[in-house]
Amino acid sequence: MKSVTTRNPWYIILLLIVAGESVFILPFVLARVFRPTFLAAFELTNLQLGYCFSIYGFVALASYLFGGVIADKIQPRKLMAIALWLTALGGFFLATYPEYALLKILYGYWGFTTIFLFWAAMIKATRLWGGAESQGKAFGFLDGGRGLVGALFGLLGVFIFSFFIDAEISEVDPQQREDAFRYVIMVSSVIVALVGVFVLFFLKLKSNANTVSVERKPSKENFKEVLKLRSVWLLMIIILCAYVGYKITDVFSLYAAVVMEYNEVDAAATGTFLLYIRPVVGLVIGFLADRSRPSVYLVGGFGLSIIGAALFASGIIGPSTHFLFFTSILIAAIGIYAARVLYFAVLREGRIPLAITGTAVGVISFIGYTPDIFAGPMIGVLLDDYPGELGHQYVFLTLAVFSICGLVASIFFLRNTKRST
């Protein structure tokens, strides 16, 4: 099949960026930036929040496979718009502070809205926008831009929250906390719904006849074709390991509160600082990857992740080591985000046909995103059973182990694509 050469306008990737992060603001970003506040407001332990993420992951697991097939048959803008509206609806329910049983159901619901309807459609639309020569740039813009959007949401959330919370007092009144955080959730939900409107009317991608004709093959044949590719199996491992790292970034704001002894507002600001690293990494790595083999930088990303994890696991970072704390965040985040930027940018390098991108993404994600099931409870058990700094050390030791596995898989992927070329 010939490569897609039709150029799509720049505003398309901007819409993909905004939509791509907006849909995950409510399930994940708010809990990442405001983790101490989220736990207190909903009266949850780390393990209970982990179970919510796990339920999300179970629903998402089936959604990856079947959502991938649908993404090869229905226009991305329609699927993505519906997903955004349904996700925002869940946000309005979240603002009522539902009890734990209902919160678990809500996360299962979000597993459907954000994955079945949205995920593969977004990845395919990004690959189409990038064309034959700009896959690194396309996915670098997507993930880096998503990081910037997440950071802006975080900044907005911190501003709204701090407006109603006095950062100087040592203990926040529970009712004051709930009221302030409710405003954060409501504003986020409204924005997510509005993004869905823009996606429906303006996310109109140009394609070509060759792509359409192949997409009409039976879904069973697409599955068989995908499973024959060695690069698909390696990408499953790479994404699994990289995604564990991404899930562990959720604990940085909690580390700031528990180990570094920051107050709730400063801890949330630390989580927002982390989000600002992501767009810079995405843009830089994306441009570099288009001038070389993306898998080379994938290897480097896992290497940096190992170093950052080792620093936190060593126990040398404490309340008096502010510079080392932020330096270690920077190293770990660059590695984690570099791997995240590139694990779909290598689809073309792995010789995965464009027309079955949705199916390939679904199959790869079925294994690659299983951390949605086990990472949350795993982190929760470590933090709750080993309170304080020790639990965090175990979490970052886990990050180091998965990063080593990802490094090995990335090296094999690099060698495999060299032989194919």
C-alpha positions in Angstrom: 0.0 0.0 0.0 1.3 3.5 -0.8 2.0 5.9 2.0 -0.6 8.6 2.7 0.7 11.8 1.2 -2.3 14.0 1.6 -1.4 16.9 3.9 -3.8 17.8 6.8 -3.9 21.3 8.3 -2.1 22.2 11.5 -5.3 22.9 13.5 -6.1 19.2 13.2 -3.1 18.2 15.4 -4.0 21.0 17.8 -7.5 19.6 18.2 -6.1 16.1 18.7 -3.8 17.4 21.4 -6.5 19.2 23.3 -9.0 16.3 23.0 -6.3 13.7 23.7 -5.6 15.1 27.1 -9.1 16.5 28.0 -10.7 13.0 27.9 -8.3 11.8 30.6 -8.4 14.9 32.9 -11.3 13.6 35.0 -10.3 10.0 35.5 -6.5 10.5 35.9 -5.0 14.0 35.8 -7.0 15.5 38.7 -6.1 12.4 40.9 -2.5 12.8 39.9 -2.1 16.6 40.5 -4.4 16.6 43.6 -3.7 13.1 45.0 -3.6 14.0 48.7 -6.7 16.2 48.3 -8.5 13.5 46.2 -7.8 10.8 48.8 -9.0 13.1 51.6 -12.1 14.5 49.9 -13.4 11.0 48.9 -12.1 9.4 52.1 -10.0 6.8 50.3 -6.8 4.9 51.0 -4.2 4.5 48.3 -5.3 0.9 47.8 -9.0 1.9 47.3 -8.0 4.5 44.7 -5.9 1.8 43.1 -8.9 -0.5 42.9 -10.8 2.3 41.1 -8.0 2.5 38.5 -8.0 -1.3 38.3 -11.7 -1.5 37.5 -11.1 1.2 34.8 -8.3 -1.1 33.5 -10.5 -4.2 33.3 -13.2 -2.4 31.2 -10.5 -0.7 29.1 -8.9 -4.1 28.4 -11.9 -5.3 26.3 -12.4 -1.8 25.0 -9.0 -1.7 23.4 -9.7 -4.7 21.2 -13.2 -3.9 20.0 -12.6 -0.1 20.0 -9.6 -0.7 17.6 -11.9 -2.5 15.1 -14.5 0.3 15.2 -11.8 2.9 14.7 -11.0 1.3 11.3 -14.7 1.7 10.2 -16.0 5.0 11.7 -14.7 8.5 11.4 -12.5 9.5 14.4 -14.2 12.8 15.0 -17.6 11.2 15.7 -16.2 8.6 18.1 -14.0 11.1 19.9 -16.8 13.7 20.3 -19.2 11.2 21.8 -16.4 10.0 24.1 -15.7 13.5 25.4 -19.4 14.2 26.1 -19.9 11.0 28.0 -16.7 11.5 30.0 -17.8 15.0 31.0 -21.1 13.6 32.1 -19.2 11.3 34.5 -17.4 14.4 35.8 -20.6 16.1 36.8 -21.4 12.9 38.8 -18.0 12.9 40.4 -18.6 16.4 41.7 -21.4 15.0 43.9 -18.8 13.1 45.8 -20.3 9.6 45.3 -19.7 6.8 47.9 -16.9 4.4 47.2 -19.1 1.7 45.5 -20.4 4.2 43.0 -17.0 5.7 42.5 -15.8 2.2 41.3 -18.7 2.0 38.9 -17.8 5.5 37.6 -14.3 4.5 36.8 -15.6 1.4 35.0 -17.8 3.7 33.0 -14.8 5.9 32.1 -12.9 2.9 31.0 -15.5 2.5 28.3 -15.9 6.2 27.3 -12.2 7.0 27.1 -11.0 3.8 25.5 -13.7 2.0 23.5 -14.8 5.2 21.7 -11.7 7.3 21.9 -8.2 5.7 22.1 -7.7 3.9 18.8 -9.5 6.7 16.9 -7.1 9.3 18.3 -4.0 7.2 17.5 -5.2 6.5 14.0 -6.1 10.2 13.4 -2.6 11.2 14.6 -0.9 8.7 12.3 -2.9 10.0 9.4 -1.9 13.6 10.2 1.8 12.6 10.4 1.8 10.9 7.0 4.8 9.0 5.8 7.7 11.2 7.0 6.5 12.9 10.2 5.5 10.1 12.6 7.9 11.3 15.3 6.7 14.8 15.0 3.1 13.8 15.0 3.3 11.7 18.1 5.8 14.1 19.7 3.3 17.0 19.2 0.5 14.8 20.4 2.0 13.6 23.7 4.0 16.8 24.3 1.0 18.9 23.6 -1.2 16.7 25.8 1.3 17.3 28.5 1.0 21.0 28.1 -2.8 20.8 28.1 -2.6 18.7 31.2 -0.3 21.2 32.8 -2.7 24.0 32.0 -5.6 22.1 33.4 -3.5 21.4 36.5 -2.5 25.1 36.8 -6.2 26.1 36.4 -7.2 23.6 39.0 -4.5 24.7 41.5 -5.6 28.3 40.9 -9.3 27.5 41.6 -8.4 25.2 44.5 -6.0 27.7 46.2 -8.6 30.5 45.7 -10.8 28.7 48.2 -8.0 27.2 50.4 -5.7 29.1 52.7 -2.2 27.6 51.9 -0.8 29.0 55.1 -2.9 26.9 57.5 -1.6 23.5 58.5 -4.9 21.7 58.5 -7.6 22.4 55.9 -11.2 22.3 57.0 -12.8 19.2 55.3 -15.8 21.0 54.1 -13.7 23.8 52.7 -11.6 21.2 50.9 -14.6 19.5 49.3 -16.2 22.8 48.2 -12.9 24.0 46.6 -12.3 20.6 44.8 -15.9 20.5 43.6 -15.3 23.7 41.7 -12.2 22.2 40.1 -14.2 19.1 39.0 -17.1 21.1 37.6 -15.0 23.5 35.6 -13.0 20.6 34.1 -16.2 18.8 33.1 -17.5 21.8 31.3 -14.3 22.3 29.4 -14.2 18.6 28.4 -17.7 18.8 27.0 -16.9 22.0 25.0 -13.9 20.3 23.5 -16.2 17.5 22.2 -18.2 20.1 20.3 -15.1 21.5 18.5 -13.9 17.9 17.7 -17.2 17.0 16.0 -17.3 20.1 13.8 -13.6 20.7 12.9 -11.7 17.4 13.2 -12.1 16.5 9.5 -9.1 14.4 8.3 -8.1 14.0 4.6 -7.3 10.4 3.5 -6.9 8.6 0.2 -8.7 5.8 -1.6 -6.1 3.2 -0.9 -6.5 3.4 2.8 -10.3 3.1 2.6 -10.2 0.1 0.4 -8.0 -1.9 2.7 -10.0 -0.8 5.8 -13.0 -2.7 4.3 -11.2 -6.1 4.8 -13.0 -8.3 7.3 -11.9 -7.6 10.9 -10.8 -11.2 11.4 -8.3 -10.9 8.6 -6.9 -7.7 10.1 -6.4 -9.4 13.4 -4.5 -12.3 11.7 -2.3 -9.8 9.8 -1.5 -7.9 12.9 -0.6 -10.9 15.0 2.0 -12.1 12.4 4.2 -9.0 13.0 7.1 -9.5 15.4 7.1 -5.7 16.1 3.6 -5.9 17.5 4.6 -8.4 20.2 7.7 -6.3 21.1 5.6 -3.2 21.3 3.2 -4.9 23.7 6.1 -5.3 26.2 7.6 -1.9 25.5 4.3 -0.1 26.2 3.5 -2.2 29.2 6.9 -1.2 30.8 6.6 2.4 29.8 3.0 2.7 31.0 4.0 1.3 34.4 6.4 4.3 34.6 3.7 6.7 33.6 1.3 5.4 36.2 4.0 5.8 38.9 4.2 9.5 38.0 0.9 9.7 40.0 2.8 9.5 43.2 5.2 12.4 42.8 2.7 14.9 44.4 2.1 12.4 47.2 5.9 12.1 47.7 6.1 15.9 48.0 3.4 15.8 50.7 4.5 12.8 52.7 8.3 12.7 52.3 9.2 16.3 51.4 6.5 17.6 53.9 4.9 20.1 51.5 1.4 21.4 52.2 -1.5 20.4 49.9 -1.2 23.4 47.5 2.5 23.0 47.1 2.2 19.3 46.6 -0.4 19.9 43.9 2.0 22.5 42.3 4.7 19.8 42.3 2.3 17.6 40.3 1.7 20.5 37.9 5.5 21.1 37.5 5.8 17.5 36.4 3.2 18.1 33.7 5.2 21.0 32.3 8.1 18.6 31.6 6.0 16.5 29.3 5.4 19.0 26.5 9.1 20.0 26.3 10.1 16.3 26.1 7.4 15.6 23.5 8.4 18.4 21.1 12.2 17.8 21.4 12.1 14.0 21.1 9.5 14.2 18.3 11.7 16.3 16.1 14.8 14.3 16.9 13.1 11.0 16.2 12.2 12.1 12.6 15.9 12.7 12.0 16.9 9.3 13.2 15.3 6.0 14.2 12.7 6.6 16.8 13.6 3.3 18.5 17.0 4.7 19.4 15.5 7.4 21.6 13.1 4.8 23.0 16.2 2.9 24.3 17.5 6.2 25.8 14.2 7.0 27.5 14.2 3.7 29.4 17.9 4.3 30.3 17.0 7.7 31.9 14.0 6.2 33.6 16.3 3.6 35.3 18.6 6.4 36.6 15.7 8.5 38.0 14.1 5.5 39.6 17.4 4.5 41.3 17.7 8.0 42.8 14.3 7.9 44.4 14.7 4.2 45.5 18.1 5.0 47.1 16.5 7.0 50.0 18.8 10.0 49.6 16.0 12.4 48.8 14.4 14.0 51.9 12.9 17.2 53.2 16.2 19.1 53.1 17.2 18.1 49.5 14.8 20.2 47.4 17.2 20.6 44.5 17.9 16.9 44.3 14.2 16.2 44.6 13.3 18.3 41.5 16.5 17.1 39.6 15.4 13.5 40.2 11.9 14.3 39.0 13.3 15.9 35.9 15.5 12.8 35.0 12.8 10.3 35.7 10.1 12.3 33.9 12.3 12.9 30.8 12.9 9.1 30.5 9.2 8.2 31.2 7.8 10.8 28.8 10.3 10.1 26.0 9.3 6.4 26.0 5.6 7.4 26.1 6.1 9.8 23.1 7.7 7.2 20.9 6.0 3.9 21.6 3.4 4.7 18.9 5.7 6.8 16.7 7.5 3.5 15.9 4.5 2.0 14.2 5.9 2.8 10.8 9.4 1.8 11.7 7.9 -1.6 12.8 6.2 -1.9 9.3 2.7 -1.9 10.6 0.3 -1.0 7.7 -1.5 2.3 8.0 -4.9 0.9 7.0 -5.0 -1.5 10.0 -3.7 1.0 12.5 -6.8 0.8 14.6 -6.7 -3.0 14.9 -3.0 -2.9 15.6 -3.3 -0.3 18.3 -6.2 -2.3 19.9 -4.2 -5.5 19.9 -1.0 -3.9 21.2 -2.9 -1.9 23.8 -4.7 -5.0 25.0 -1.5 -6.2 26.6 0.4 -2.9 26.8 -2.1 -1.1 29.0 -2.7 -3.9 31.5 -1.0 -1.7 34.1 -4.4 0.0 34.2 -5.5 -3.1 36.0 -2.5 -4.0 38.3 -0.5 -0.8 38.7 -3.0 1.1 40.9 -3.5 -1.7 43.5 0.2 -2.5 43.4 1.2 1.1 44.2 -1.6 1.3 46.8 -0.4 -1.8 48.6 3.2 -0.6 48.7 2.3 2.9 50.0 -0.3 1.7 52.5 1.6 -1.3 53.9 4.9 0.6 54.1 3.9 4.1 55.2 6.1 7.1 54.5 9.4 7.1 52.6 9.9 3.3 52.6 6.7 2.7 50.6 7.8 5.2 48.0 11.2 3.6 47.8 9.6 0.3 46.9 7.4 2.0 44.3 10.4 3.5 42.6 12.3 0.2 42.8 9.4 -1.3 40.9 9.8 1.5 38.3 13.5 0.5 37.9 12.6 -3.2 37.3 10.0 -2.4 34.6 12.3 0.1 33.0 15.1 -2.5 32.7 12.6 -4.9 31.0 11.5 -2.1 28.6 15.1 -1.3 27.8 15.8 -4.9 26.8 12.6 -5.1 24.6 13.5 -1.8 23.0 16.9 -3.1 22.0 15.4 -6.1 20.5 12.9 -3.9 18.6 15.7 -1.8 17.3 17.6 -4.8 16.1 14.5 -6.3 14.5 13.7 -3.2 12.5 17.3 -2.8 11.3 17.1 -6.3 9.9 13.7 -5.6 8.2 15.1 -2.4 6.7 
